[in-house]
């Protein structure tokens, strides 16, 4: 069964553009990964500092491989001190 991830990243106001650029840079390499079915970046209409990644993965192994990539490590390093919070929801796709 596939799984979905909703990752909400709240950028610190003064670092919003840096965080947005770092997340945007993840799109192409992640979409090319085996098992990636969807990897889209959204901005909350009521709070431009709230950035939301909506992801779909074929299985846990594909997601685990994604988490271990060098581009994910680079993202974490870039945004580590530039966010006000990160929330990850891991969902099992039912229908």
Secondary structure as GFF3:
##gff-version 3
##sequence-region A 1 95
A	DSSP	beta_strand	3	11	.	.	.	ID=ss1
A	DSSP	three_ten_helix	13	15	.	.	.	ID=ss2
A	DSSP	alpha_helix	16	24	.	.	.	ID=ss3
A	DSSP	alpha_helix	26	31	.	.	.	ID=ss4
A	DSSP	beta_strand	36	43	.	.	.	ID=ss5
A	DSSP	beta_strand	50	57	.	.	.	ID=ss6
A	DSSP	alpha_helix	60	67	.	.	.	ID=ss7
A	DSSP	alpha_helix	70	79	.	.	.	ID=ss8
A	DSSP	beta_strand	83	92	.	.	.	ID=ss9
###
